[in-house]
Amino acid sequence: MSAKRSRTSSRPLGFRRGPRIADLMTPDYHAFVDSSNAAERAGDAATALEYHQGIPMFRRSAHRVTLEQLAGLADEMTPWLWARWAAYQCTRAEDPDTDSRVVLQMALDYTLRMFHADAMEQAYVEGGDPVQVMAVTAGEDWAFHQLCTYELGGLACFLDTMPTGRLAAECGLARGWVDAWMGGYRLESSAPGPLVVRDLATDESIELLDLGARLHAGAGGWLIGRLVPSGTTPALMFDTRPLAVDEETAAETATGELRGAWVAALDRAFREGRVDPGVLQREDRELVTDVAGLDRLERGTPPRELAGARERLADGRDEIGRAAYRILRSAAEGTFGADEDAPFVAAAAVNAHAFSEALKQLVRPECRAGWEHWAALAPEPARGRLTRLADLSGAAAA
């Protein structure tokens, strides 16, 4: 495979692909999709999830995982989480005869030509399915999401036309993200401690809301990403997980005079073999945390059991939820790593399965100190959940 050729996703969440979904859709299923989309745009993740799960082919989708997580946080949403949800939705807004659909198609076409031309050509020449390449790009590709959301105006278009109900009321912070530029940064802080990056354009050190972005920095700590208002303290955060790159790519992105300078910088890095094209595509994108699902699986699973857990994950089992619960159990018992591991605990706390199990099994007097310790290190909404576990554990001692 050439340096420029895109790699398909490694499918870290393990959902095996069957027949093309479009061939299995019925009029009723299409109606469920419309109802699910309408509920999402109203900020009602629980109703969206109910309709989404009514389509058998979608029950093991990555989008279902996102909806399940958001549904469980309905009363705990933060301003930045509403903004991330709006940005995520704009990359899925395919309604016919809308400007959002036009933006999405333009972004997809451009991303395919720029980063995945070889994969498309291979699919045509070797009798593969180019639609699969398109679907993976639309669902998982970091560059597509960034181009659609910002450079081509997808977020602004979505915010102006589609939110209703609670989502419309909560979109204030998202509007402050619309004009954010891609920047080049170097991770400056060493854990434990605040997440601090150095802006390569201004040589300024900036403290960020820590959702686990530190885990995405490569050996040199070079990153590209967008800093946006967080609506909390610290005042800035990455809009989504940043991308690990080399120093040259980070510097070119930081000093480029055009808003899309990062695209050319990445293309050069791929062609010259300085950055692996595989960094663009990961199926385990999350909104509530920047700690990837596969990273939680590895951290929360005993090494001797990891291979089996990956196989079960590929067969549709919720191994990430089980690993997240094991992380919470270790945190409660005081055996989970050091303070630098706080993003893992926070990510586990916002996992629907893990938190539910913790409420059932880890509300005990001896767990209170552990919950209080990690709650002090976690951002909302994880902090609130860990505090709740601490309070319930304290009440159990009374």
C-alpha positions in Angstrom: 0.0 0.0 0.0 1.4 3.4 -1.0 1.9 6.1 1.5 -1.0 8.1 0.1 -3.5 5.2 0.1 -6.1 5.4 2.8 -6.6 2.4 5.0 -10.0 1.3 5.9 -10.9 1.3 9.6 -9.6 -1.3 11.9 -13.2 -1.6 13.3 -12.1 -1.2 16.9 -15.7 -1.5 18.1 -15.9 -4.8 16.2 -19.2 -4.5 14.4 -18.9 -7.0 11.6 -20.4 -5.8 8.3 -23.2 -7.8 6.7 -25.2 -7.0 3.5 -25.4 -3.4 2.4 -27.9 -1.7 4.8 -29.6 0.2 2.0 -30.7 -3.1 0.5 -32.4 -4.2 3.7 -34.4 -1.0 4.5 -38.2 -1.0 4.3 -40.6 1.9 4.3 -41.2 1.4 8.0 -37.5 1.4 8.7 -37.1 4.6 6.7 -39.9 6.2 8.8 -38.0 5.1 12.0 -34.9 6.8 10.7 -36.8 10.0 10.1 -38.3 9.8 13.6 -35.0 9.1 15.2 -33.4 12.1 13.4 -36.2 14.4 14.4 -35.8 13.3 18.1 -32.1 13.9 17.9 -32.6 17.4 16.5 -34.9 18.1 19.4 -32.3 17.1 21.9 -34.1 13.9 22.9 -31.6 11.1 22.8 -33.8 8.6 24.6 -36.6 8.8 21.9 -34.0 8.8 19.2 -32.5 5.7 20.6 -35.8 3.9 20.8 -36.5 4.5 17.1 -32.9 3.7 16.1 -33.0 0.4 17.9 -36.3 -0.4 16.1 -34.2 -1.0 13.0 -32.6 -4.4 13.4 -29.5 -3.6 11.3 -28.7 -0.6 13.5 -28.8 -2.3 16.9 -25.1 -2.9 17.0 -24.1 0.4 15.3 -21.6 2.9 16.7 -24.3 5.5 16.5 -26.5 3.4 18.9 -23.6 3.5 21.4 -23.6 7.3 21.1 -27.3 7.6 21.6 -27.3 5.3 24.5 -24.6 7.3 26.3 -26.4 10.6 25.6 -29.8 9.2 26.7 -28.3 8.3 30.1 -26.9 11.8 30.5 -30.1 13.6 29.7 -30.2 15.5 33.0 -26.4 15.9 33.2 -25.5 17.5 29.8 -22.9 20.3 29.8 -22.8 23.2 27.4 -19.7 21.7 25.6 -21.5 18.3 25.3 -24.5 20.0 23.7 -22.1 21.7 21.3 -20.3 18.4 20.5 -23.7 16.7 19.8 -24.7 19.5 17.4 -21.4 19.2 15.6 -21.8 15.5 15.4 -25.3 15.8 14.0 -24.2 18.2 11.3 -22.1 15.4 9.8 -25.1 13.1 9.6 -27.7 15.6 8.2 -28.6 14.1 4.9 -32.2 15.3 4.5 -33.2 15.7 0.8 -33.3 19.2 -0.6 -31.5 20.8 2.3 -28.3 22.9 2.3 -26.9 20.6 5.0 -27.1 17.7 2.6 -25.3 19.7 -0.1 -22.5 20.6 2.4 -22.2 16.9 3.5 -21.9 15.7 0.0 -19.3 18.3 -0.9 -17.3 17.4 2.1 -17.5 13.7 1.4 -16.5 14.1 -2.3 -13.6 16.3 -1.4 -12.4 13.9 1.4 -12.6 10.9 -0.9 -10.6 12.7 -3.6 -8.0 14.1 -1.3 -7.4 11.2 1.1 -9.1 8.0 -0.2 -8.7 8.1 -4.0 -6.6 4.9 -4.0 -9.1 3.1 -1.9 -12.0 4.1 -4.2 -10.0 3.1 -7.3 -9.1 -0.2 -5.7 -12.7 -0.9 -5.0 -13.7 -0.3 -8.6 -10.8 -2.2 -10.1 -10.9 -5.2 -7.9 -14.7 -5.6 -7.7 -15.0 -4.2 -4.2 -17.8 -1.9 -3.0 -17.0 1.8 -3.3 -20.2 2.5 -1.3 -18.5 0.9 1.7 -15.5 3.2 1.3 -17.9 6.1 1.3 -19.8 4.9 4.3 -16.7 4.4 6.4 -15.4 7.8 5.4 -18.7 9.5 6.3 -19.0 7.6 9.6 -15.4 7.6 10.9 -13.1 9.9 9.0 -11.6 12.7 11.1 -10.8 14.8 8.0 -14.4 14.5 6.7 -15.9 15.5 10.0 -13.6 18.5 10.2 -14.2 19.7 6.7 -18.0 19.2 6.9 -18.3 20.9 10.2 -16.1 23.9 9.8 -14.4 24.5 6.4 -17.5 24.0 4.4 -19.9 25.5 7.0 -21.9 22.4 8.0 -22.2 23.4 11.6 -23.4 26.9 10.9 -25.9 25.6 8.3 -27.2 22.9 10.7 -27.6 25.4 13.6 -29.5 27.8 11.4 -32.0 25.3 10.1 -32.4 22.1 12.0 -32.3 22.2 15.8 -35.7 22.2 17.6 -36.8 21.9 21.2 -34.2 21.5 23.8 -31.3 21.3 21.3 -32.2 24.6 19.8 -32.3 26.1 23.3 -28.9 24.7 24.2 -27.0 25.7 21.0 -25.5 28.9 22.3 -22.0 27.6 22.8 -22.0 25.7 19.5 -22.4 29.0 17.7 -19.1 30.1 19.2 -17.4 27.1 17.6 -18.4 27.9 14.0 -15.4 30.0 13.1 -12.7 28.0 14.9 -9.5 27.4 13.0 -7.4 24.3 12.9 -4.2 24.8 14.9 -0.9 23.1 15.5 0.1 22.3 19.1 2.6 20.4 21.2 1.6 18.7 24.4 3.5 20.6 27.0 2.3 19.2 30.3 3.4 16.0 31.9 0.8 14.0 33.8 -0.3 14.3 36.5 -1.3 17.9 36.2 -3.4 20.2 34.0 -3.6 19.5 30.3 -1.4 22.2 28.7 -0.5 22.6 25.0 1.8 25.1 23.4 0.3 26.9 20.4 2.9 26.7 17.6 1.5 29.9 16.0 1.8 32.1 19.0 4.2 30.2 21.3 1.5 30.6 24.0 0.9 27.9 26.6 -2.8 27.1 27.0 -4.5 25.1 29.7 -7.4 23.0 28.3 -10.3 21.1 29.7 -9.0 17.5 30.0 -11.2 14.9 28.5 -8.3 12.6 27.6 -6.8 14.4 24.6 -3.4 13.7 26.2 -3.7 10.1 25.2 -3.8 11.0 21.5 -0.4 12.7 21.4 2.4 10.7 19.7 5.9 10.3 20.9 6.8 13.9 20.2 3.5 15.3 21.5 2.7 17.0 18.2 -1.1 17.5 17.5 -3.5 19.3 15.3 -6.9 20.2 16.4 -9.4 23.0 17.0 -9.6 24.9 20.3 -13.1 26.0 21.1 -14.9 27.6 24.1 -15.7 25.0 26.7 -18.3 26.9 28.7 -16.5 26.0 31.9 -13.1 26.1 33.4 -10.6 25.8 31.8 -12.1 28.1 29.1 -10.9 26.1 26.1 -11.0 22.5 24.9 -10.5 20.5 21.7 -13.7 20.3 19.7 -13.1 16.6 19.3 -10.1 14.3 19.8 -7.0 15.9 18.3 -4.9 14.2 15.7 -1.4 12.9 16.4 1.0 14.2 13.7 4.7 14.9 13.2 6.4 18.3 14.0 6.4 19.4 10.4 2.7 18.8 9.9 1.8 20.6 13.2 4.0 23.6 12.2 2.6 23.9 8.7 -1.0 23.8 10.1 -0.2 26.4 12.7 1.5 28.9 10.3 -0.8 28.4 7.3 -2.5 31.6 6.1 -5.6 29.7 4.8 -8.2 28.1 7.0 -7.8 24.8 5.2 -3.9 24.8 5.4 -4.1 21.6 7.5 -5.5 19.6 4.5 -2.5 20.2 2.4 -0.2 19.6 5.4 -1.8 16.3 6.1 -1.7 15.3 2.4 2.0 16.0 2.2 2.6 14.1 5.4 0.8 11.0 4.1 2.5 11.1 0.7 6.0 11.4 2.3 5.3 8.7 4.9 5.7 10.9 7.9 2.2 10.2 9.2 0.2 7.0 8.9 -3.0 7.6 6.9 -4.8 5.2 9.3 -4.9 7.9 11.9 -7.9 9.5 10.1 -10.3 6.6 10.7 -11.5 5.3 14.0 -14.9 3.9 14.7 -14.9 4.6 18.4 -15.5 8.3 18.2 -17.2 9.6 21.3 -18.7 12.9 22.4 -18.5 12.6 26.2 -14.8 11.7 26.4 -11.7 11.8 24.3 -10.6 8.4 25.7 -11.1 6.0 22.9 -13.2 2.9 23.6 -10.4 0.5 22.6 -8.1 2.3 25.0 -10.6 1.7 27.8 -10.9 -2.0 26.8 -7.1 -2.4 27.0 -6.8 -0.6 30.3 -9.7 -2.3 32.0 -9.1 -5.8 30.8 -6.5 -8.2 32.3 -3.7 -8.8 29.7 -4.4 -12.5 29.6 -8.0 -11.9 28.8 -7.6 -9.1 26.2 -7.5 -11.3 23.1 -10.7 -13.0 24.1 -12.3 -9.7 24.9 -11.5 -8.3 21.4 -13.1 -11.4 19.8 -16.2 -11.0 21.9 -16.3 -7.3 21.0 -16.1 -8.2 17.3 -19.1 -10.4 17.9 -21.2 -7.6 19.3 -20.6 -8.0 23.1 -20.3 -4.9 25.2 -16.8 -5.5 26.3 -16.0 -1.8 26.5 -18.8 -1.4 29.1 -17.5 -4.4 31.0 -13.9 -3.0 30.9 -15.3 0.4 32.0 -16.9 -1.2 35.0 -13.7 -2.9 36.0 -12.0 0.5 35.9 -14.6 1.9 38.2 -14.3 -1.0 40.6 -10.6 -0.5 40.8 -11.0 3.2 41.3 -13.5 2.6 44.1 -11.2 0.1 45.8 -8.1 2.4 45.5 -6.2 0.2 43.2 -6.5 2.1 39.9 -3.3 3.8 38.9 -2.3 7.3 39.7 -3.9 10.8 39.3 -2.7 10.9 35.7 -5.3 8.2 34.9 -8.2 10.4 35.8 -9.5 10.6 32.2 -9.9 6.8 32.2 -12.0 6.9 35.4 -14.1 9.9 34.0 -14.7 8.0 30.7 -15.8 4.9 32.7 -18.2 7.0 34.8 -20.1 8.2 31.7 -20.4 4.7 30.3 -24.0 3.6 30.6 -23.3 0.0 31.6 -20.4 0.8 33.9 -22.3 3.5 35.9 -25.4 1.3 36.2 -23.4 -1.5 37.6 -21.5 0.8 39.9 -24.8 2.0 41.4 -25.7 -1.6 42.0 -22.5 -3.0 43.3 -20.1 -0.2 44.4 -22.1 1.9 46.7 -20.4 0.9 49.9 -18.8 2.8 52.9 -15.3 1.6 52.0 -15.7 3.0 48.5 -16.4 6.6 49.5 -12.8 7.8 49.7 -12.0 6.4 46.3 -15.1 8.1 44.7 -14.3 11.4 46.3 -10.7 11.3 45.2 -11.5 10.7 41.5 -14.5 13.1 41.5 -12.1 15.9 42.4 -10.0 15.1 39.3 -12.8 14.7 36.8 -14.7 17.2 34.7 -18.5 17.3 34.5 -20.6 15.3 33.8 -18.3 12.5 35.1 -17.6 14.5 38.3 -21.3 14.6 39.1 -21.6 10.9 38.7 -18.6 10.1 40.8 -19.8 12.5 43.5 -23.2 10.8 43.5 -21.4 7.5 44.1 -19.5 9.0 46.9 -22.6 10.5 48.5 -24.5 7.2 48.3 -21.5 5.4 49.7 -21.4 7.8 52.6 -25.1 7.4 53.2 -24.7 3.7 53.3 -22.3 4.1 56.2 -24.9 6.0 58.3 
